[in-house]
Amino acid sequence: MHPLDTSLQPPAGAAFSAPVAGTVRCVQALGCALGEGLLWSVRERALYWVDILACHLHRWNPASGALQRWTFAEEISALAERSEGPGLIVTLRRGFALFDPATDAAPRYLHQPEPERTGNRFNDGKCDAQGRFWAGSMDFACQAPTGALYRYDPDGRCTRHDDGFAVTNGPTWSGTGQHTAMYFNATSEGNTYRYDCDPAMGTVSNKTLWKHWLPADGLPDGMTTDALGRVWIAHWGGGCVTCHDPVTAVELGRVSLPVSQVTTCAFGGADLRTLFITSARVGLTPEQLAAEPLAGALFAVDTDSLGVPAHLFGC
């Protein structure tokens, strides 16, 4: 897959530097109800993202300007490219599925892990460096603590690793080898958790509260990690993306957006130094929409931070 370059990480005990970012620009003003699921494809040099509530998958090639859209019969929320087979692994409303954008075939479900939780849908997710797809479910009404964290393996095994969330977002990872940490957001509670991660076994342990966010921060939504291991988090209701020390959670930098409901972020572009950011317009009042005409747009900002190529699903 694409392991972190350990030569880029500070030595033990060293302070993490503050990132530098340029001017935020709107690159696609699509007015997504709930933009999410960012994925930069290194092999296609294209960006994928979803509008969960509109059941849309978007693909944009920055070099050619080509924009494509696929519409599904149910919500699509997260995706990763496959390492061997064609197309993508995605999360739909009920679980994990395969979809090939090159064909007109409907997505094919692989596994639906919680048929008894009829009020749930899947939300955010991504692959780890070993090619396993991690994703969280959530209560569609964002109230009941019925969401869980799952790991879906290339051999078809599905494991529930944590439970009891109303809204889930993430995960992302920082570090390498036996010193890998996984971060996961319990969005409704305003909590970001850190787990010790065993990459070989695909297990997590020692769950700790990494950061509780104050109301002025908004709520922690989607997130990513750069090659230095710094954690970047989008703020729903907070109008920004912040960058943090992965150990202390101290804020190192902030990217402000002209919209309030910032949903996720991912590095991409030819040099993996452009931070792409999605947003949402669902739930905003007419007055808020008038004040935020770009709500639901896709944004980009150039940074001095090197991203990590998105890991591929291992089959």
C-alpha positions as a Markdown table, in Angstrom:
| # | Residue | x | y | z |
|---|---|---|---|---|
| 1 | Met | 0.0 | 0.0 | 0.0 |
| 2 | His | 1.3 | 3.5 | 0.8 |
| 3 | Pro | 3.0 | 3.6 | 4.2 |
| 4 | Leu | 3.9 | 6.8 | 5.8 |
| 5 | Asp | 7.4 | 8.1 | 5.0 |
| 6 | Thr | 9.0 | 7.9 | 8.5 |
| 7 | Ser | 11.9 | 10.1 | 7.3 |
| 8 | Leu | 9.3 | 13.0 | 7.3 |
| 9 | Gln | 8.2 | 12.4 | 10.9 |
| 10 | Pro | 9.8 | 14.4 | 13.7 |
| 11 | Pro | 12.0 | 12.4 | 16.1 |
| 12 | Ala | 10.6 | 11.3 | 19.4 |
| 13 | Gly | 9.9 | 14.3 | 21.6 |
| 14 | Ala | 10.2 | 16.9 | 18.9 |
| 15 | Ala | 7.6 | 19.5 | 18.4 |
| 16 | Phe | 5.3 | 19.5 | 15.4 |
| 17 | Ser | 5.6 | 22.6 | 13.2 |
| 18 | Ala | 2.7 | 24.8 | 12.2 |
| 19 | Pro | 1.5 | 24.3 | 8.6 |
| 20 | Val | 1.3 | 27.1 | 6.0 |
| 21 | Ala | -1.8 | 27.4 | 3.8 |
| 22 | Gly | -2.6 | 29.8 | 1.0 |
| 23 | Thr | -5.9 | 31.3 | 0.0 |
| 24 | Val | -9.0 | 29.1 | 0.0 |
| 25 | Arg | -10.7 | 28.9 | -3.4 |
| 26 | Cys | -14.0 | 27.4 | -4.5 |
| 27 | Val | -13.3 | 24.8 | -7.2 |
| 28 | Gln | -16.8 | 23.2 | -7.7 |
| 29 | Ala | -20.0 | 25.1 | -6.6 |
| 30 | Leu | -22.4 | 22.2 | -6.8 |
| 31 | Gly | -24.5 | 23.0 | -3.7 |
| 32 | Cys | -24.2 | 19.6 | -2.2 |
| 33 | Ala | -26.8 | 18.8 | 0.5 |
| 34 | Leu | -24.1 | 16.8 | 2.4 |
| 35 | Gly | -20.7 | 16.8 | 0.7 |
| 36 | Glu | -18.4 | 14.1 | 2.1 |
| 37 | Gly | -16.2 | 11.1 | 1.2 |
| 38 | Leu | -13.2 | 12.8 | -0.4 |
| 39 | Leu | -10.7 | 10.6 | -2.2 |
| 40 | Trp | -7.8 | 11.7 | -4.4 |
| 41 | Ser | -7.0 | 9.0 | -6.9 |
| 42 | Val | -3.2 | 9.1 | -7.5 |
| 43 | Arg | -3.5 | 6.7 | -10.5 |
| 44 | Glu | -6.3 | 8.7 | -12.1 |
| 45 | Arg | -5.1 | 12.1 | -10.9 |
| 46 | Ala | -8.8 | 12.9 | -10.1 |
| 47 | Leu | -10.9 | 13.7 | -7.1 |
| 48 | Tyr | -13.9 | 11.7 | -5.9 |
| 49 | Trp | -16.4 | 12.9 | -3.4 |
| 50 | Val | -20.1 | 12.2 | -2.5 |
| 51 | Asp | -23.3 | 14.0 | -1.7 |
| 52 | Ile | -24.7 | 11.6 | 0.8 |
| 53 | Leu | -28.3 | 12.8 | 1.0 |
| 54 | Ala | -28.6 | 13.3 | -2.8 |
| 55 | Cys | -27.1 | 9.8 | -3.4 |
| 56 | His | -24.5 | 11.2 | -5.8 |
| 57 | Leu | -20.9 | 10.2 | -6.5 |
| 58 | His | -18.8 | 12.9 | -8.2 |
| 59 | Arg | -15.5 | 12.7 | -10.0 |
| 60 | Trp | -13.5 | 15.7 | -11.1 |
| 61 | Asn | -10.3 | 15.8 | -13.2 |
| 62 | Pro | -8.6 | 19.2 | -12.4 |
| 63 | Ala | -6.3 | 19.0 | -15.4 |
| 64 | Ser | -9.1 | 18.6 | -18.0 |
| 65 | Gly | -11.9 | 20.1 | -16.0 |
| 66 | Ala | -14.1 | 17.0 | -16.7 |
| 67 | Leu | -16.8 | 16.5 | -14.1 |
| 68 | Gln | -18.8 | 13.2 | -13.9 |
| 69 | Arg | -21.7 | 12.2 | -11.6 |
| 70 | Trp | -23.3 | 8.9 | -10.7 |
| 71 | Thr | -26.7 | 8.6 | -9.0 |
| 72 | Phe | -27.5 | 5.7 | -6.7 |
| 73 | Ala | -30.8 | 4.3 | -5.3 |
| 74 | Glu | -29.6 | 4.9 | -1.8 |
| 75 | Glu | -27.1 | 7.0 | 0.1 |
| 76 | Ile | -23.4 | 6.6 | -0.7 |
| 77 | Ser | -21.0 | 7.9 | 2.0 |
| 78 | Ala | -17.4 | 6.8 | 1.7 |
| 79 | Leu | -15.1 | 5.0 | -0.8 |
| 80 | Ala | -11.7 | 3.7 | -1.6 |
| 81 | Glu | -10.0 | 2.4 | -4.7 |
| 82 | Arg | -9.3 | -1.3 | -5.1 |
| 83 | Ser | -5.7 | -2.6 | -5.4 |
| 84 | Glu | -6.5 | -5.5 | -7.7 |
| 85 | Gly | -10.1 | -5.5 | -9.0 |
| 86 | Pro | -11.7 | -2.7 | -10.9 |
| 87 | Gly | -13.5 | 0.2 | -9.4 |
| 88 | Leu | -14.2 | 1.1 | -5.8 |
| 89 | Ile | -15.3 | -0.3 | -2.5 |
| 90 | Val | -18.0 | 2.0 | -1.1 |
| 91 | Thr | -20.3 | 2.3 | 1.9 |
| 92 | Leu | -24.0 | 2.5 | 1.0 |
| 93 | Arg | -26.8 | 3.0 | 3.5 |
| 94 | Arg | -26.6 | -0.6 | 4.9 |
| 95 | Gly | -22.9 | -1.5 | 4.5 |
| 96 | Phe | -20.1 | -2.4 | 2.2 |
| 97 | Ala | -20.4 | -2.7 | -1.6 |
| 98 | Leu | -18.4 | -2.8 | -4.8 |
| 99 | Phe | -19.0 | -0.2 | -7.6 |
| 100 | Asp | -17.1 | 0.2 | -10.9 |
| 101 | Pro | -17.6 | 3.7 | -12.3 |
| 102 | Ala | -16.4 | 2.4 | -15.7 |
| 103 | Thr | -19.6 | 0.4 | -16.1 |
| 104 | Asp | -23.3 | 1.0 | -15.9 |
| 105 | Ala | -23.8 | -1.8 | -13.4 |
| 106 | Ala | -25.4 | -1.1 | -10.0 |
| 107 | Pro | -23.2 | -1.5 | -6.9 |
| 108 | Arg | -23.1 | -5.0 | -5.4 |
| 109 | Tyr | -23.4 | -5.4 | -1.7 |
| 110 | Leu | -20.6 | -7.4 | 0.0 |
| 111 | His | -21.9 | -7.2 | 3.6 |
| 112 | Gln | -24.6 | -5.6 | 5.7 |
| 113 | Pro | -23.4 | -5.8 | 9.3 |
| 114 | Glu | -26.4 | -4.5 | 11.2 |
| 115 | Pro | -29.7 | -5.4 | 9.7 |
| 116 | Glu | -31.4 | -5.1 | 13.1 |
| 117 | Arg | -30.5 | -1.3 | 13.3 |
| 118 | Thr | -33.1 | -0.1 | 10.8 |
| 119 | Gly | -32.7 | 3.5 | 11.8 |
| 120 | Asn | -29.0 | 3.6 | 10.9 |
| 121 | Arg | -27.0 | 4.4 | 7.8 |
| 122 | Phe | -23.3 | 4.3 | 7.1 |
| 123 | Asn | -21.3 | 7.5 | 7.1 |
| 124 | Asp | -17.5 | 8.1 | 6.9 |
| 125 | Gly | -14.7 | 5.6 | 6.3 |
| 126 | Lys | -11.4 | 4.9 | 4.6 |
| 127 | Cys | -8.7 | 2.2 | 4.2 |
| 128 | Asp | -5.8 | 1.6 | 6.4 |
| 129 | Ala | -2.3 | 0.9 | 5.2 |
| 130 | Gln | -2.9 | -2.9 | 5.2 |
| 131 | Gly | -5.8 | -2.6 | 2.8 |
| 132 | Arg | -8.7 | -3.0 | 5.2 |
| 133 | Phe | -11.7 | -0.7 | 5.0 |
| 134 | Trp | -12.8 | 1.0 | 8.2 |
| 135 | Ala | -16.2 | 2.7 | 8.4 |
| 136 | Gly | -18.7 | 3.9 | 10.9 |
| 137 | Ser | -22.5 | 3.7 | 11.0 |
| 138 | Met | -24.8 | 6.3 | 12.6 |
| 139 | Asp | -28.3 | 7.1 | 13.5 |
| 140 | Phe | -30.1 | 8.7 | 10.6 |
| 141 | Ala | -31.7 | 11.1 | 13.0 |
| 142 | Cys | -28.3 | 11.9 | 14.6 |
| 143 | Gln | -29.7 | 11.2 | 18.1 |
| 144 | Ala | -29.7 | 7.5 | 19.2 |
| 145 | Pro | -26.3 | 6.0 | 20.1 |
| 146 | Thr | -26.7 | 3.2 | 17.7 |
| 147 | Gly | -23.7 | 3.8 | 15.5 |
| 148 | Ala | -20.6 | 1.6 | 15.5 |
| 149 | Leu | -17.1 | 1.3 | 14.1 |
| 150 | Tyr | -16.4 | -1.6 | 11.7 |
| 151 | Arg | -13.4 | -3.1 | 9.9 |
| 152 | Tyr | -14.1 | -4.9 | 6.6 |
| 153 | Asp | -11.3 | -7.1 | 5.4 |
| 154 | Pro | -10.5 | -8.2 | 1.8 |
| 155 | Asp | -11.3 | -11.8 | 2.7 |
| 156 | Gly | -14.9 | -10.8 | 3.6 |
| 157 | Arg | -14.6 | -10.7 | 7.4 |
| 158 | Cys | -16.3 | -7.8 | 9.1 |
| 159 | Thr | -15.5 | -6.9 | 12.7 |
| 160 | Arg | -17.2 | -4.4 | 15.0 |
| 161 | His | -14.6 | -2.6 | 17.1 |
| 162 | Asp | -16.6 | 0.0 | 19.0 |
| 163 | Asp | -20.2 | 0.9 | 19.5 |
| 164 | Gly | -22.6 | 3.5 | 21.0 |
| 165 | Phe | -22.2 | 6.5 | 18.8 |
| 166 | Ala | -24.9 | 8.8 | 17.5 |
| 167 | Val | -22.8 | 10.2 | 14.6 |
| 168 | Thr | -19.4 | 8.8 | 13.5 |
| 169 | Asn | -16.7 | 10.4 | 11.4 |
| 170 | Gly | -13.2 | 9.3 | 10.5 |
| 171 | Pro | -11.1 | 7.4 | 11.0 |
| 172 | Thr | -7.5 | 8.5 | 10.3 |
| 173 | Trp | -4.1 | 7.2 | 11.4 |
| 174 | Ser | -0.9 | 8.8 | 12.6 |
| 175 | Gly | 2.5 | 7.0 | 13.1 |
| 176 | Thr | 4.0 | 3.8 | 11.8 |
| 177 | Gly | 4.5 | 0.2 | 12.8 |
| 178 | Gln | 3.8 | -0.6 | 16.4 |
| 179 | His | 3.4 | 3.1 | 17.2 |
| 180 | Thr | 0.3 | 3.8 | 15.1 |
| 181 | Ala | -2.6 | 5.6 | 16.5 |
| 182 | Met | -6.1 | 5.8 | 15.1 |
| 183 | Tyr | -8.5 | 8.8 | 15.6 |
| 184 | Phe | -12.2 | 8.6 | 15.4 |
| 185 | Asn | -14.9 | 11.2 | 16.0 |
| 186 | Ala | -18.1 | 10.9 | 18.0 |
| 187 | Thr | -19.4 | 14.0 | 16.3 |
| 188 | Ser | -22.6 | 14.6 | 18.2 |
| 189 | Glu | -20.8 | 14.5 | 21.6 |
| 190 | Gly | -18.0 | 16.7 | 20.3 |
| 191 | Asn | -15.4 | 14.1 | 21.1 |
| 192 | Thr | -12.4 | 12.9 | 19.2 |
| 193 | Tyr | -11.0 | 9.5 | 20.5 |
| 194 | Arg | -7.5 | 8.1 | 20.1 |
| 195 | Tyr | -6.9 | 4.3 | 20.0 |
| 196 | Asp | -3.7 | 2.4 | 20.0 |
| 197 | Cys | -3.6 | 0.4 | 16.7 |
| 198 | Asp | -2.0 | -2.9 | 16.0 |
| 199 | Pro | -1.5 | -2.8 | 12.2 |
| 200 | Ala | -0.6 | -6.5 | 11.9 |
| 201 | Met | -3.7 | -7.7 | 13.7 |
| 202 | Gly | -6.1 | -4.9 | 12.6 |
| 203 | Thr | -7.2 | -4.3 | 16.2 |
| 204 | Val | -7.6 | -1.2 | 18.3 |
| 205 | Ser | -7.2 | -0.8 | 22.1 |
| 206 | Asn | -6.7 | 1.7 | 24.9 |
| 207 | Lys | -9.4 | 4.1 | 23.8 |
| 208 | Thr | -8.8 | 7.6 | 25.2 |
| 209 | Leu | -10.4 | 11.0 | 24.8 |
| 210 | Trp | -7.9 | 12.9 | 22.7 |
| 211 | Lys | -9.9 | 16.1 | 22.5 |
| 212 | His | -13.3 | 17.4 | 23.6 |
| 213 | Trp | -14.5 | 20.3 | 21.4 |
| 214 | Leu | -16.1 | 23.4 | 22.9 |
| 215 | Pro | -19.4 | 24.7 | 21.3 |
| 216 | Ala | -17.5 | 27.6 | 19.7 |
| 217 | Asp | -15.4 | 25.0 | 17.8 |
| 218 | Gly | -18.4 | 23.4 | 16.1 |
| 219 | Leu | -18.4 | 19.6 | 15.9 |
| 220 | Pro | -15.6 | 17.4 | 14.7 |
| 221 | Asp | -16.4 | 15.9 | 11.3 |
| 222 | Gly | -14.2 | 14.2 | 8.7 |
| 223 | Met | -10.5 | 14.2 | 9.0 |
| 224 | Thr | -7.1 | 13.3 | 7.4 |
| 225 | Thr | -3.5 | 13.0 | 8.3 |
| 226 | Asp | -0.4 | 14.5 | 6.6 |
| 227 | Ala | 3.0 | 12.9 | 6.1 |
| 228 | Leu | 4.3 | 14.4 | 9.3 |
| 229 | Gly | 1.4 | 12.7 | 11.2 |
| 230 | Arg | -0.4 | 15.9 | 12.0 |
| 231 | Val | -4.2 | 15.5 | 12.2 |
| 232 | Trp | -6.5 | 17.7 | 10.1 |
| 233 | Ile | -10.1 | 18.0 | 11.2 |
| 234 | Ala | -13.2 | 19.6 | 9.5 |
| 235 | His | -15.6 | 21.5 | 11.8 |
| 236 | Trp | -19.3 | 21.1 | 11.3 |
| 237 | Gly | -20.8 | 24.4 | 12.4 |
| 238 | Gly | -17.3 | 25.8 | 13.0 |
| 239 | Gly | -16.5 | 27.1 | 9.5 |
| 240 | Cys | -12.9 | 25.8 | 9.4 |
| 241 | Val | -10.4 | 23.0 | 9.2 |
| 242 | Thr | -7.8 | 22.8 | 12.0 |
| 243 | Cys | -4.4 | 21.0 | 12.1 |
| 244 | His | -3.3 | 19.4 | 15.3 |
| 245 | Asp | -0.3 | 17.8 | 17.0 |
| 246 | Pro | -1.2 | 14.1 | 17.0 |
| 247 | Val | 0.0 | 13.5 | 20.6 |
| 248 | Thr | -1.1 | 16.6 | 22.5 |
| 249 | Ala | -4.0 | 17.7 | 20.2 |
| 250 | Val | -2.7 | 21.3 | 20.4 |
| 251 | Glu | -3.9 | 23.3 | 17.4 |
| 252 | Leu | -1.1 | 24.1 | 15.0 |
| 253 | Gly | -3.0 | 25.9 | 12.3 |
| 254 | Arg | -6.4 | 26.8 | 10.9 |
| 255 | Val | -8.0 | 27.2 | 7.5 |
| 256 | Ser | -11.1 | 29.3 | 7.6 |
| 257 | Leu | -13.9 | 28.7 | 5.1 |
| 258 | Pro | -16.7 | 31.0 | 3.8 |
| 259 | Val | -19.3 | 28.3 | 4.9 |
| 260 | Ser | -20.2 | 27.1 | 8.3 |
| 261 | Gln | -20.9 | 23.3 | 7.7 |
| 262 | Val | -17.4 | 22.0 | 6.8 |
| 263 | Thr | -17.5 | 18.2 | 6.5 |
| 264 | Thr | -14.2 | 16.6 | 5.5 |
| 265 | Cys | -10.8 | 17.2 | 4.0 |
| 266 | Ala | -8.2 | 15.2 | 2.1 |
| 267 | Phe | -4.8 | 16.0 | 0.4 |
| 268 | Gly | -4.5 | 15.6 | -3.3 |
| 269 | Gly | -3.2 | 17.3 | -6.5 |
| 270 | Ala | -0.2 | 16.3 | -8.5 |
| 271 | Asp | 2.2 | 16.9 | -5.5 |
| 272 | Leu | -0.3 | 15.9 | -2.7 |
| 273 | Arg | 0.0 | 19.4 | -1.2 |
| 274 | Thr | -3.5 | 20.7 | -2.0 |
| 275 | Leu | -6.0 | 20.3 | 0.8 |
| 276 | Phe | -9.5 | 19.6 | -0.7 |
| 277 | Ile | -12.5 | 20.4 | 1.6 |
| 278 | Thr | -16.2 | 19.6 | 1.3 |
| 279 | Ser | -19.2 | 21.3 | 2.8 |
| 280 | Ala | -22.9 | 21.0 | 3.3 |
| 281 | Arg | -26.1 | 23.1 | 3.0 |
| 282 | Val | -28.6 | 20.7 | 4.6 |
| 283 | Gly | -30.4 | 22.2 | 7.6 |
| 284 | Leu | -29.4 | 25.8 | 6.9 |
| 285 | Thr | -32.2 | 28.4 | 7.0 |
| 286 | Pro | -33.0 | 30.7 | 4.0 |
| 287 | Glu | -31.2 | 33.5 | 5.9 |
| 288 | Gln | -28.1 | 31.3 | 6.4 |
| 289 | Leu | -28.1 | 30.2 | 2.8 |
| 290 | Ala | -28.3 | 33.8 | 1.7 |
| 291 | Ala | -25.2 | 34.6 | 3.9 |
| 292 | Glu | -23.4 | 31.4 | 2.6 |
| 293 | Pro | -24.0 | 31.2 | -1.1 |
| 294 | Leu | -21.2 | 28.7 | -1.4 |
| 295 | Ala | -22.6 | 26.2 | 1.1 |
| 296 | Gly | -22.2 | 22.7 | -0.3 |
| 297 | Ala | -19.3 | 23.6 | -2.5 |
| 298 | Leu | -15.9 | 21.9 | -2.9 |
| 299 | Phe | -13.0 | 24.0 | -1.9 |
| 300 | Ala | -9.2 | 23.8 | -2.2 |
| 301 | Val | -6.2 | 25.4 | -0.6 |
| 302 | Asp | -2.5 | 25.0 | -1.4 |
| 303 | Thr | -0.3 | 24.1 | 1.6 |
| 304 | Asp | 3.3 | 23.4 | 2.5 |
| 305 | Ser | 2.1 | 20.1 | 3.9 |
| 306 | Leu | 2.6 | 16.8 | 2.1 |
| 307 | Gly | -0.3 | 14.5 | 2.2 |
| 308 | Val | -0.3 | 10.7 | 2.3 |
| 309 | Pro | -1.7 | 8.8 | -0.7 |
| 310 | Ala | -5.0 | 7.2 | 0.0 |
| 311 | His | -4.6 | 3.5 | 0.8 |
| 312 | Leu | -6.1 | 0.9 | -1.5 |
| 313 | Phe | -8.5 | -1.8 | -0.6 |
| 314 | Gly | -6.6 | -5.1 | -0.7 |
| 315 | Cys | -8.3 | -7.0 | -3.4 |
